[in-house]
Structure formats: structure tokens, C-alpha cells
């Protein structure tokens, strides 16, 4: 009879392999069908989105045409949804792929659980069927049907028929073990109580063999799929990305497994780098850990690496910077896992890796602000952002919208920018009371009407001209837009009883050598003047400073006051006027990063004004977060200075960007020095010597003490500047120098 048992075992093995390949076939067909349906759905979605955009654009021309387009879009969407529902209904009539897999597994398990115990009995008696007592065979056969049903039920309860086995892991292995222990106990209790005592070794062998048979079919399916994907990669694409993984921790392991599972990712991890000396020489998923960061360059050459993945989410910004500075010397494509929160949230995956950007090389730790303070400062307040469509202004709007303001008013002269941020905020915050207005801060009548109608509690003044070379050739425009625009907006804020007015300034205002920086210093003096006037306690009469451009009555409040408004305004606290001063922001319109990227895409050369020029840099979201935090500290008259970290050489920045783009500086793409532009400094300063430095609760925000100046004289000088700018007088530089003594035109600060 041993021949019968051998045949049964062979049949079981054959059944196992047939099942695995059948399941793989079912899964492959299902995945193809899902991919096709997903592609079709995406195409339909894009068509609908295009139709919606078309409807939105034509609505500007004609309202009736907008309605017609909207109707067409809705009709197309409805027809698409009906088609998808029809397909879904048809799909339900066919057995789902997991149900087919479950059926195959049940058939296999019916054979496997019985084969396990008959083989255990056979092994117990020295693999000789003739030695097995008949009483044991009868006991086994009588109990087999009950045991089979119980085993299938336990497997079902423990979800062994619903798991996705191509992603099987320790969790599934644990559940298989638990199922076999439960069924083994049932076997022991059932046979012992109702039939016959069996040898203890029979139960032990039975439980172990059942575990092996159950695991074999499920995990062999996983490994066969994995191997098939690898072979498919080699067949379809002989040139894979040869990857170096930096980080042999939990995140690194997940990335390796994700790469192995993802057939669409053409990449092979060849080696791992980790600074822990105890890990060197060991293996993860069969991949060697070849050394620490000092071995990156040698290993990249040895293993012919073309892509490096940095998967150390817990590393500090400085550590990441040091590692990336080594990696960029290899010329490989660099990708990075952004932060530790992804590991905590279980979001680590190859799809979460992002290309290394220049800001990753700055080595700045994440900015920390007191979100609760900012929330209380903005919640249920009417907020006005001038220049709300610009780089800084739009980010201000995004972060303010997230803090629950009563109303957000965006004021900008450029309609395209205003439209873009409006669409973004309406989509993201549908309940936000959002008002978008087009107008210029140079237009007193328009500014006054905005303050009169919307009564903002807090104003963030970001509207300004900021390009140094352009303002050098158009100095009067810098005065009109920056200085007089700030004056008119601040005056309206003071007259309307606004709580806070925050000016976005720049480090170029410190000892300025260009008209843009000087105009920003004048803006700071304007808000300090407004703060002093507002806190005098007497009614303030301000000149209109409209020159020849306008002739309007400035007393906006007198026109718009409602009965009893005088009493209410007399009780209101004077407006707190403050300025926030910081350096360059990465990625803003007109900054060096986008310029360098365009030059690299065009094949070079990359132009740098001077090899020794340095600048302070900060990302736009970081700068705006600190601006909002500084606003909570405002008491009036302060100039807040943001800590921008260590200054960066523009030449180094350009060369790093060339390397990150996969080129070699001065070999593939040349770096050309064009000379300092008019009004440009070699370095920027944060504070003037007279301003000093005070600390705040946030170590990244400092306060510069206001420099005393004669307010009355300043107002008269401002009137002269206004008149000169409106008349386009060539002696505007002399007037600016008279008002801003630290202004040195065309003097380059070199040291």
C-alpha cells in the first residue's frame, strides 16, 4: 500500500503546481483587465476635464455658451458613468477572480489536510503501510469528513481565502500557523474522545505537514510571480536602472520589497550603503551591504550604479545634505524619501521617492512654528493679501485659508495670477469665503473702496516690484509701486481701523545699493511712520500723495461710515504696523533656480554674475510660515528678521544643479561669469548696525529695533518723492539718497 501513498503524494505535488500556475494565470488576466479599464477611465476623465476647462474658458465670453458647455459636460459624464455601471453590472455576473482563487484553494486544502495526516500515520509506522493497525486507519477515515469541514471553516474565518497572496508576508504566515494549531487541537480532542487514542507523534507530524502543505501552495505562488516579474523585466528591458540604496533600516527594506514586487519599475538594487558598522558585510533580501557613506563613490563605480535612492527618513537635514553632497559627485540620478512621518504613517513606497532638489542640499532642518498661535490670530478674521497672486502672496493665501479665516480677500493687478490661486483655493476649500479683486495698490480710490467694503482685520502687503535690474532702469516705477503703493495701502488700513498690517520686506533694504532695496527701506519707514501716527491718539490727517496721477478725496472713512461707527472706531486698538525682512526664496518667479534650470535644459551656458556672490535662501512655504508667526508677535513698529540659515554661494548652487541634472560642470555645461549687475551686492545683510537684535519665542525670528527718524520731515520728503516719481524726474536717485542715508548707488560691497 505504500505505493498508493506515494501516488497520493505525487498527485498532491502535481495539484500544488497546477494550482499555483492557475492562480497566477487568473491574477495576470485580472490585472490586465483592471489596467485596461483604468486606462480607459483615465482617458475619459481627461476628456471630461478638458471639456470642463473649455466650458470654463468660453464662459468668460458668453454666459449662455457656458451653460451649453456645462450641459454637454454633464451629459458626457452621465453617459460615462452609465457605461461604467453597465460594465460593473456585467462584471458581477461573472465570478470574481478572488472567488475563483478561493475555490481552487479550498479544493487543494481538502486534499492537503487529509494527505497531511495519512502521511503522518505512514511516517509514524516507519513508512510501511502494512504496519499501520486497522483500528488507526478506521479512526482516521471516520474522522476525516468532520476534520475536513472544520479545517475549511477555520481557514475561511481566518481569511486564508481572501488574502492577496502575491503580497503574502509574516501576517499571513502567522494566520496559517494559528489555523493549523486550532485544527490540530480539534483532531486531538475529536479522535481521543469519540474514537481511539492515536500516537502523539501522529498529531505532531500531522500538524507540521499540514502547515507545510498549506504554506507551500500559497507562498510558492508569491515567489513564482516574483521570479516571473524579474524574468519579464530582463526580457522586456535589458537595461535596468542599477540602484544603490542608502539606508539599511525599515524604510530601506520596504523600498527593496516594493521594487521587487513592482513589475512596472525597471530597477534592480545592486548594493546597500549604511553607516552602521555592524551591518557591513551582511545581506538584506539577498543584497549586500557594502559599507558606509565613504564607500559611495567606489561602490557606484564597482556596481555601475546609475540611480541612488536615499531612504533614511529619520536623518537630520544636515546629515542628508552631507550624504547628497557625496552622491552628486557620482553623476547618478538621485531620489530621496522626504521624511520620518511617512515611515510612521506606513506611507513608505517607491512611489513616495522624489527627485533630489537643490533645497535638499541646503541642509536646513524643517521650520517649526506655533500653529496654535497662528490659528488663533487668523481664525474668524477678515484677511486681505495684496499681491495675492505672486509667489509669496499666493503661498500666504494657501496657508491663511488653512487656518479658518472669516473671509480672505485677494487683491492683485495681474488677473491670470489671481485667477489661478482663486481656482486652487475654491477647489481645496469650498466653504472658504473667498473674494478675489483686481486692482493696483497705486490707485487710492480702488484701495479705499476695498477697505471700506470688506473691512479687513489683518493685512499682508506683498504687492511690490522686486527685480533689481529692471528697477534700476525704471526707478520711478519702483517708487510709485513699492513706496507709494505701501503708503496708500497702509493709510487705508489706518483709517479703517485694521488690527494688524504686515509688510513683506527684503534683506536688500539693509544698506541698499539699488533702487529696489532703497524703495523697500522706504516702505519700512512708511509703516513705522504709520505706527507712530496711529498710536498718537489724535485724529490723523494724511496727505494723499497722488501727484498728477489721481485727484481723489482720501477721507475714505468719512464717506463709508455707518451711524455709530465713530464710537466703535474710537474704542478700537490702533493698528499695529510691522515689517518682516528675509532674503531670496527658492522657486519664486524670477529667482535663480528656474533661470538655471532653463539654461541647463537649453544646453547651457549657466550664467553666474560673480564667482564669490552669496545669498541667503529659504523655501517659499518656510518663509510664509515664519511671516505668519511673526505677525502673532507684532506689537507695532517692529522689523522682524527671519533666520535664513547659512548663506549659499550662487556659483556652488549652479554647479550642484548641473550635477543633479546628470551633467558635469565645465565639461557638459559651462558656467559663465557675467559680472555684477547695476546695484547688485556681493552679499546681503540682515540688519543695519543701529538696529541691534532682539529675540522672540521662535529662535528663527528676530526683531530689529526701529532707527529713530523725524516723522514730519519724512512725510514732507515722501511728498517730494511722489511728485518726482509722477513727473519721471531724473534726479529721483538724489531724492532717495536724501531720505535713505544708507543708500549707496552703484557701490558694490566687497570684502
C-alpha positions in Angstrom: 0.0 0.0 0.0 3.0 2.3 0.3 2.7 2.7 -3.5 -0.8 4.2 -3.0 0.6 6.7 -0.5 3.4 7.7 -2.8 0.9 8.2 -5.7 -1.2 10.4 -3.4 1.9 12.5 -2.5 2.8 12.9 -6.2 -0.7 13.9 -7.0 -0.7 16.4 -4.2 2.6 17.9 -5.5 1.2 18.0 -9.1 -2.0 19.6 -7.9 0.1 22.1 -6.0 1.9 23.3 -9.1 -1.1 23.2 -11.3 -2.9 25.4 -8.8 -0.1 27.9 -8.4 0.1 28.4 -12.2 -3.7 28.5 -12.5 -3.9 31.2 -9.8 -1.1 33.1 -11.5 -3.0 33.0 -14.8 -6.2 34.2 -13.1 -4.3 37.0 -11.4 -2.5 38.0 -14.6 -5.7 38.2 -16.6 -7.4 40.2 -13.9 -4.6 42.7 -13.6 -4.6 43.2 -17.4 -8.3 43.8 -17.4 -8.0 46.2 -14.4 -5.2 48.1 -16.2 -7.2 48.4 -19.4 -10.3 49.7 -17.5 -8.2 52.1 -15.5 -6.5 53.5 -18.7 -9.9 53.9 -20.3 -11.3 55.6 -17.2 -8.3 58.0 -17.1 -8.8 58.8 -20.8 -12.5 59.6 -20.2 -11.7 61.6 -17.1 -9.2 63.7 -19.1 -11.8 64.3 -21.8 -14.3 65.4 -19.3 -11.7 67.7 -17.6 -10.8 69.2 -21.0 -14.5 69.8 -21.7 -14.9 71.4 -18.3 -11.9 73.7 -18.9 -13.2 74.6 -22.3 -16.6 75.4 -20.8 -14.9 77.5 -18.1 -12.9 79.5 -20.7 -15.8 80.2 -23.0 -17.9 81.2 -20.1 -15.9 84.4 -19.9 -17.1 85.2 -23.4 -20.7 84.4 -23.0 -22.9 83.1 -20.2 -25.3 81.2 -22.5 -22.4 79.4 -24.1 -21.1 78.4 -20.6 -24.4 76.8 -19.8 -24.5 74.9 -23.0 -20.9 73.6 -22.5 -21.8 72.7 -18.9 -24.8 70.7 -20.1 -22.6 68.9 -22.6 -20.1 68.1 -19.9 -22.8 66.8 -17.6 -24.3 64.7 -20.4 -20.9 63.2 -21.2 -20.2 62.5 -17.6 -23.6 60.8 -17.1 -23.1 58.7 -20.2 -19.6 57.7 -19.0 -21.0 56.8 -15.5 -23.8 54.7 -17.1 -21.3 52.8 -19.2 -19.1 52.1 -16.2 -22.1 50.9 -14.2 -23.2 48.7 -17.1 -19.7 47.2 -17.2 -19.7 46.8 -13.4 -23.1 45.0 -13.6 -21.9 42.7 -16.3 -18.8 42.0 -14.2 -20.8 41.0 -11.2 -22.4 38.2 -13.2 -19.0 36.6 -13.7 -17.2 35.0 -10.8 -14.7 37.5 -9.2 -11.1 36.5 -9.5 -10.6 36.1 -5.7 -13.6 33.8 -5.7 -12.0 31.6 -8.3 -8.8 31.6 -6.3 -10.7 30.7 -3.1 -12.4 27.8 -4.9 -9.1 26.4 -6.1 -7.6 26.8 -2.6 -10.5 25.0 -1.0 -10.1 22.0 -3.3 -6.4 21.9 -2.6 -6.9 22.2 1.1 -9.5 19.4 1.2 -6.8 17.1 -0.3 -3.9 18.7 1.7 -5.4 18.4 5.2 -6.2 14.7 4.7 -3.0 13.9 3.0 -1.0 15.5 5.9 -2.5 13.1 8.5 -2.4 10.0 6.4 1.3 10.7 5.6 1.9 11.4 9.3 0.4 7.9 10.1 2.5 6.3 7.4 5.7 8.1 8.7 4.8 7.1 12.3 5.0 3.4 11.3 8.4 3.5 9.6 6.8 4.4 6.2 5.3 0.9 5.9 1.6 0.8 5.2 1.3 -2.8 6.3 2.4 -1.9 9.9 -0.4 0.6 10.4 -3.1 -1.0 12.7 -6.5 -1.2 11.1 -8.0 0.5 14.2 -6.0 3.6 13.5 -6.9 3.6 9.8 -10.6 3.3 10.6 -10.4 6.1 13.2 -8.7 8.4 10.7 -11.3 7.6 7.9 -14.3 8.1 10.2 -13.0 11.4 11.5 -11.7 12.7 8.1 -15.0 14.3 6.9 -15.6 16.2 10.1 -12.0 17.3 10.2 -12.1 18.5 6.6 -15.2 20.6 7.1 -13.8 22.1 10.4 -10.5 22.9 8.7 -12.1 24.7 5.7 -14.3 26.7 8.1 -11.3 27.8 10.3 -9.3 28.7 7.2 -12.3 30.8 6.0 -12.7 32.6 9.4 -9.0 33.4 9.5 -9.3 34.9 5.9 -6.9 32.5 4.3 -9.2 32.5 1.2 -9.3 36.3 0.8 -5.7 37.3 1.2 -3.8 38.7 -1.8 -1.1 36.0 -1.9 1.3 37.8 -4.2 1.8 40.2 -1.3 1.9 37.5 1.4 4.1 38.3 4.4 4.5 37.3 8.1 0.9 38.3 8.9 -0.4 35.5 6.5 2.2 33.1 7.8 1.0 33.7 11.4 -2.6 33.1 10.5 -1.7 29.8 8.7 0.1 28.7 11.9 -2.8 29.7 14.1 -5.2 27.8 11.8 -3.1 24.6 11.9 -2.9 24.7 15.7 -6.7 25.1 16.0 -7.4 22.3 13.6 -4.7 20.1 15.3 -6.4 20.6 18.7 -9.7 19.6 17.1 -8.1 16.5 15.7 -6.6 15.5 19.1 -9.8 16.2 21.0 -12.2 14.7 18.5 -10.4 11.4 17.9 -9.4 10.9 21.5 -12.9 11.5 22.9 -15.0 9.8 20.3 -12.9 7.2 18.5 -9.4 6.0 19.5 -6.3 7.2 21.2 -3.6 7.8 18.5 0.2 8.0 18.9 1.4 11.5 19.9 3.8 11.6 17.0 0.9 11.2 14.6 -0.6 14.5 15.8 2.8 16.3 15.8 3.7 15.1 12.3 0.1 15.9 11.1 0.2 19.5 12.3 3.6 20.1 10.8 2.8 18.5 7.5 -0.5 20.4 7.2 1.4 23.6 7.9 3.9 22.8 5.2 1.3 21.9 2.6 -0.8 25.0 3.4 2.2 27.3 3.2 3.7 25.7 0.2 0.9 26.5 -2.3 0.3 30.0 -1.1 3.9 31.2 -0.8 5.2 29.3 -3.8 2.6 31.3 -5.8 4.1 34.5 -4.4 7.7 33.5 -5.2 6.8 32.2 -8.7 5.1 35.6 -9.5 8.1 37.4 -8.1 10.5 35.4 -10.3 8.3 35.7 -13.3 8.3 39.5 -12.9 12.1 39.5 -12.7 12.4 37.4 -15.8 9.8 39.6 -17.6 11.9 42.7 -16.7 15.0 41.1 -18.1 13.2 40.2 -21.3 11.4 43.5 -21.9 14.2 45.8 -20.9 17.8 44.6 -20.9 19.0 48.0 -19.5 17.6 48.3 -16.0 18.3 51.1 -13.5 21.2 49.8 -11.4 20.3 51.1 -8.0 22.3 51.9 -4.9 20.2 52.1 -1.7 21.4 54.3 1.1 19.8 53.1 4.4 19.5 49.5 5.6 16.7 50.3 8.1 13.0 49.6 8.0 12.4 52.1 5.2 15.1 50.6 3.1 13.7 47.1 3.5 10.2 48.3 2.4 11.7 50.1 -0.7 13.5 46.8 -1.7 10.3 44.8 -1.4 8.4 47.4 -3.2 10.9 47.3 -6.1 10.8 43.5 -6.2 7.0 43.4 -6.4 6.5 46.3 -8.9 6.9 44.8 -12.4 6.4 48.3 -14.0 9.6 49.6 -12.2 12.7 48.9 -14.2 15.2 48.9 -11.4 17.5 46.5 -9.6 19.0 47.2 -6.2 22.7 46.1 -6.5 24.1 47.3 -3.2 23.3 49.0 0.1 25.1 51.7 2.0 24.7 52.1 5.8 26.8 53.9 8.4 26.2 51.2 11.0 29.5 49.2 11.0 27.6 46.2 12.4 25.6 45.8 9.2 28.6 45.9 6.8 29.1 42.6 5.0 25.6 41.4 5.8 22.6 41.0 3.4 19.1 42.2 3.1 16.8 40.3 0.7 20.0 38.9 -0.9 21.5 42.3 -1.5 24.9 43.1 0.1 25.6 46.0 2.5 28.9 47.1 1.1 29.9 49.9 3.5 29.3 53.4 4.8 29.0 56.8 3.1 32.7 56.9 2.5 32.3 53.9 0.1 29.6 55.5 -2.0 31.9 56.7 -4.8 33.8 53.4 -5.1 30.7 51.2 -4.9 28.9 53.4 -7.5 31.8 52.7 -9.9 32.1 49.0 -9.0 28.5 48.1 -9.4 27.9 50.5 -12.3 25.2 52.4 -10.5 23.1 54.9 -12.4 20.4 55.7 -9.7 20.8 56.3 -5.9 17.9 56.1 -3.5 18.3 57.8 -0.1 15.9 56.0 2.3 16.9 57.4 5.7 13.7 59.3 6.8 15.0 59.8 10.4 18.2 61.5 9.3 18.6 65.2 10.0 18.7 67.7 7.2 22.4 68.2 7.8 23.1 64.5 7.5 21.1 64.2 4.3 22.9 67.2 2.9 26.3 65.6 3.6 25.3 62.3 2.0 23.8 64.0 -1.0 26.9 66.1 -1.5 28.8 62.9 -1.9 26.2 61.3 -4.1 26.1 64.1 -6.6 29.7 63.5 -7.4 28.8 60.2 -8.9 26.7 61.7 -11.6 23.8 59.3 -10.8 20.2 60.2 -10.7 19.3 60.9 -7.1 16.0 60.3 -5.3 15.1 60.8 -1.7 12.4 59.7 0.8 11.1 63.0 2.2 10.6 62.5 6.0 10.1 60.3 9.0 6.3 60.9 9.1 6.0 58.6 6.0 7.6 55.8 7.9 5.3 56.3 10.9 2.2 56.6 8.7 3.1 53.5 6.7 3.5 55.5 3.5 7.0 54.3 2.6 6.9 53.1 -1.0 9.0 53.6 -4.2 6.2 55.9 -5.4 7.0 58.3 -2.5 10.6 58.8 -3.6 11.1 62.2 -5.1 13.9 63.7 -7.2 16.6 65.4 -5.1 16.2 69.2 -5.4 18.7 71.9 -4.7 16.9 72.8 -1.5 17.8 69.3 -0.2 21.4 70.3 -0.4 21.0 73.3 1.8 20.8 71.1 4.9 18.1 73.2 6.7 16.1 71.5 9.4 12.3 71.8 9.0 10.9 75.1 10.2 8.9 74.9 13.4 6.1 77.4 14.1 3.4 77.6 16.8 0.4 76.6 14.7 -2.0 77.2 17.6 -0.9 80.8 17.9 -1.2 81.4 14.2 -4.7 79.7 14.2 -6.0 82.0 17.0 -4.5 85.0 15.2 -6.3 84.3 11.9 -9.4 82.3 12.9 -12.7 84.3 12.2 -10.7 87.3 10.9 -11.1 89.1 7.6 -7.7 88.9 5.9 -6.5 91.0 3.0 -3.5 89.9 0.9 -2.2 92.4 -1.6 -0.2 90.8 -4.4 -2.0 87.6 -3.6 -1.3 86.1 -7.0 2.5 86.3 -6.7 5.0 83.8 -5.3 4.9 84.9 -1.7 1.3 86.2 -1.8 -0.2 83.0 -3.2 1.5 80.9 -0.5 0.3 83.3 2.1 -3.2 82.7 0.8 -2.8 79.0 0.9 -1.6 78.9 4.5 -4.1 81.5 5.6 -7.0 79.6 4.0 -6.0 76.5 6.1 -6.4 78.4 9.3 -10.2 79.2 9.0 -10.4 82.9 8.4 -13.8 84.6 8.3 -13.0 85.9 4.9 -10.0 86.0 2.6 -9.7 88.9 0.2 -7.0 88.6 -2.6 -6.0 91.8 -4.3 -3.8 91.7 -7.3 -3.2 93.7 -10.5 -2.4 90.6 -12.6 -5.7 88.8 -13.4 -4.1 85.5 -14.5 -2.2 85.0 -11.2 -5.3 86.0 -9.3 -7.4 83.5 -11.3 -5.0 80.6 -10.7 -4.9 81.0 -6.9 -8.7 81.5 -6.8 -9.3 78.2 -8.7 -6.9 76.4 -6.4 -8.4 77.7 -3.2 -12.0 77.2 -4.3 -11.2 73.6 -5.2 -9.4 72.9 -1.9 -11.5 74.9 0.5 -15.1 75.0 -0.9 -16.5 76.6 2.2 -14.0 79.4 2.4 -15.5 82.9 2.0 -13.1 84.0 -0.8 -13.1 87.3 -2.6 -10.7 88.0 -5.5 -10.3 91.6 -6.6 -8.3 93.1 -9.5 -6.7 96.4 -8.8 -3.5 98.3 -8.2 -2.2 99.5 -4.8 -1.2 102.7 -6.6 -4.9 103.5 -7.2 -6.1 105.3 -4.0 -9.7 105.2 -4.9 -9.7 101.4 -5.6 -7.7 100.7 -2.4 -10.0 102.8 -0.3 -13.1 101.2 -1.7 -11.8 97.7 -0.9 -11.1 98.6 2.7 -14.4 100.4 3.0 -16.4 97.4 1.7 -14.6 94.4 3.2 -13.1 95.9 6.5 -10.1 93.6 6.8 -8.8 92.9 10.3 -5.3 91.8 9.1 -3.4 93.0 6.0 -0.4 91.2 4.5 1.1 93.6 2.0 3.1 91.5 -0.6 2.4 93.6 -3.7 5.7 95.1 -5.0 8.2 95.2 -7.8 11.2 93.1 -6.8 13.5 92.7 -9.8 16.7 94.6 -9.1 18.0 95.2 -12.7 14.6 96.1 -14.0 14.0 98.7 -11.3 17.4 100.2 -11.9 16.2 101.2 -15.4 12.8 102.3 -14.1 13.4 103.9 -10.7 10.2 106.0 -10.7 8.1 102.8 -11.1 9.8 101.3 -8.0 8.9 104.4 -6.0 5.3 104.6 -7.3 4.5 100.9 -6.8 6.6 99.9 -3.8 6.7 103.1 -1.7 3.5 104.9 -2.7 1.6 101.7 -3.0 2.6 100.8 0.5 1.8 104.2 1.8 -1.7 104.2 0.2 -2.5 100.7 1.5 -1.2 101.4 5.0 -3.1 104.7 5.1 -6.3 102.9 4.2 -5.6 100.3 6.9 -5.0 103.0 9.5 -8.2 104.9 8.5 -10.4 101.8 8.6 -9.2 100.6 12.0 -7.4 97.5 10.8 -5.8 95.4 13.6 -2.5 94.5 12.0 -0.6 95.4 8.9 2.3 93.2 7.9 4.7 94.4 5.2 6.8 91.8 3.3 10.2 93.4 3.1 13.7 92.2 2.0 17.3 92.0 3.2 18.1 94.2 0.3 16.6 97.1 2.3 19.7 97.0 4.6 22.4 99.4 3.3 20.8 99.3 -0.1 22.9 99.7 -3.3 20.0 99.5 -5.7 16.7 101.4 -6.1 14.6 98.3 -5.3 16.3 97.8 -1.9 16.1 101.6 -1.2 12.4 101.5 -2.1 11.9 98.7 0.4 13.7 100.6 3.1 11.3 103.5 2.4 8.4 101.1 2.8 9.7 100.1 6.2 9.9 103.7 7.2 6.4 104.2 5.9 4.9 101.5 8.2 7.0 102.8 11.1 5.6 106.3 10.5 2.0 104.9 10.3 2.5 103.0 13.5 3.7 106.2 15.3 0.8 108.3 13.9 -1.8 105.7 14.8 -0.6 105.5 18.4 -0.6 109.3 19.0 -4.3 109.1 20.0 -5.3 112.1 17.9 -7.2 112.1 14.6 -4.7 111.5 11.7 -4.8 113.7 8.6 -2.7 112.2 5.9 -1.7 113.7 2.5 -3.0 111.8 -0.5 0.4 111.6 -2.3 -1.4 111.1 -5.6 0.7 113.6 -7.5 -0.6 114.1 -11.0 -1.9 110.6 -11.3 -5.1 111.0 -9.4 -7.2 113.6 -7.7 -9.4 112.0 -5.1 -10.5 112.8 -1.6 -8.6 110.5 0.6 -11.1 110.6 3.5 -12.5 107.1 2.7 -13.8 106.6 6.2 -15.9 109.7 6.2 -17.7 108.5 3.0 -18.4 105.0 4.2 -19.1 105.3 8.0 -22.3 104.0 9.2 -24.3 105.6 12.1 -22.4 104.9 15.4 -19.2 103.8 13.6 -17.3 106.7 15.2 -18.0 105.3 18.7 -16.9 101.8 17.6 -13.7 103.1 16.0 -12.8 105.2 19.0 -12.8 102.0 21.1 -10.7 100.1 18.7 -7.0 99.5 19.3 -4.6 101.4 17.0 -3.3 99.4 14.0 0.0 97.5 14.7 2.3 98.1 11.7 5.2 95.7 11.3 7.6 94.6 8.6 9.1 91.1 8.0 12.5 91.1 6.3 14.0 88.0 4.6 16.3 87.0 1.7 15.7 85.1 -1.5 13.2 82.3 -1.7 13.8 79.2 -3.7 11.5 78.7 -6.7 9.9 82.1 -6.7 9.1 83.9 -10.0 12.4 85.3 -11.4 14.7 83.6 -8.9 17.9 82.0 -9.9 16.8 78.3 -9.7 14.2 78.5 -12.5 16.6 80.5 -14.6 19.4 78.0 -14.1 17.1 75.1 -15.0 16.1 76.7 -18.2 19.7 77.3 -19.1 20.6 73.7 -18.4 17.7 72.4 -20.4 18.9 74.6 -23.3 22.3 73.0 -23.0 24.0 76.0 -21.3 25.8 78.0 -20.6 24.7 78.7 -17.0 25.3 82.4 -16.2 26.5 83.5 -12.7 27.2 87.2 -12.1 30.3 86.7 -9.9 32.1 83.6 -8.5 32.0 84.9 -4.9 28.5 86.2 -4.8 26.5 84.7 -1.9 22.8 84.9 -0.9 20.5 83.7 1.9 17.8 81.2 0.7 14.6 79.8 2.1 11.7 77.9 0.6 8.5 79.8 0.0 6.4 77.8 2.5 9.1 78.2 5.2 9.2 81.9 4.7 5.5 82.3 4.7 5.1 80.2 7.9 7.6 82.5 9.7 5.8 85.6 8.3 2.5 84.3 9.8 4.3 83.5 13.1 6.0 87.0 13.2 2.5 88.5 12.8 1.4 87.0 16.1 4.3 88.7 17.9 3.5 92.1 16.4 3.1 95.0 18.9 3.7 97.8 16.4 6.8 99.3 14.7 9.0 96.2 14.7 11.1 95.0 11.8 11.2 91.2 12.1 14.2 89.5 10.6 14.0 85.8 9.6 16.9 83.5 10.2 17.7 82.2 6.7 20.4 79.8 7.8 23.9 79.8 6.3 24.5 81.9 3.1 25.0 80.0 -0.1 27.4 80.7 -2.9 25.4 81.1 -6.1 28.3 79.5 -8.1 28.1 76.4 -5.9 24.3 76.4 -6.3 24.6 76.5 -10.1 27.2 73.7 -10.2 25.1 71.5 -7.8 22.1 72.0 -10.1 24.1 70.9 -13.1 25.3 67.8 -11.3 21.7 66.9 -10.1 20.6 67.2 -13.8 23.1 64.5 -14.7 25.8 66.7 -16.3 29.4 67.7 -15.4 30.0 71.4 -14.8 32.5 73.0 -17.2 32.5 69.7 -19.2 29.0 69.1 -20.4 27.6 72.5 -19.4 29.8 75.6 -19.0 29.5 78.2 -16.2 30.0 81.7 -17.4 30.6 84.7 -15.1 28.8 87.8 -16.5 29.8 90.4 -13.8 27.7 92.1 -11.1 24.7 93.9 -12.4 23.9 97.5 -11.6 23.0 97.8 -8.0 23.9 94.2 -7.1 25.9 93.4 -3.9 28.3 90.5 -3.4 26.4 89.7 -0.2 23.3 90.8 1.6 22.9 92.0 5.2 20.1 91.2 7.6 20.3 94.3 9.9 21.9 97.7 10.0 24.3 98.3 12.8 22.0 100.7 14.5 19.1 98.3 14.6 20.5 95.8 17.0 18.9 92.4 17.5 16.2 91.1 19.9 15.0 87.6 20.4 11.4 86.2 20.1 9.9 82.9 21.4 10.8 81.5 18.0 14.6 81.2 17.6 14.3 81.7 13.8 12.6 85.1 14.2 14.5 88.2 15.5 13.5 91.8 16.0 15.5 94.8 14.8 14.9 97.9 16.9 13.5 100.8 14.9 16.0 103.5 13.9 14.7 106.9 15.0 13.9 109.5 12.3 11.9 112.7 12.1 8.3 111.7 11.1 7.2 115.1 9.9 10.3 115.6 7.8 9.9 112.1 6.4 6.3 112.9 5.3 7.4 116.0 3.5 10.2 114.1 1.8 7.7 111.5 0.8 5.6 114.1 -0.9 8.6 115.3 -2.8 9.4 111.7 -3.9 5.8 111.2 -5.0 5.9 114.4 -7.1 9.3 113.5 -8.6 8.2 109.9 -9.5 5.0 111.0 -11.2 7.0 113.6 -13.2 9.7 111.0 -14.0 12.4 113.3 -12.8 15.9 112.1 -13.4 17.1 113.3 -10.0 15.0 110.7 -8.3 18.2 109.0 -7.1 19.3 112.1 -5.2 15.9 112.4 -3.5 16.1 108.8 -2.4 19.6 109.3 -1.1 18.3 112.3 0.9 15.6 110.2 2.6 17.6 107.0 2.9 21.1 108.0 4.1 22.4 104.4 3.9 21.6 104.2 0.1 24.8 104.0 -2.0 24.0 103.8 -5.7 26.4 101.5 -7.7 28.6 100.9 -4.7 29.4 97.2 -4.5 30.0 95.9 -1.0 33.0 93.7 -1.4 35.0 92.2 1.4 
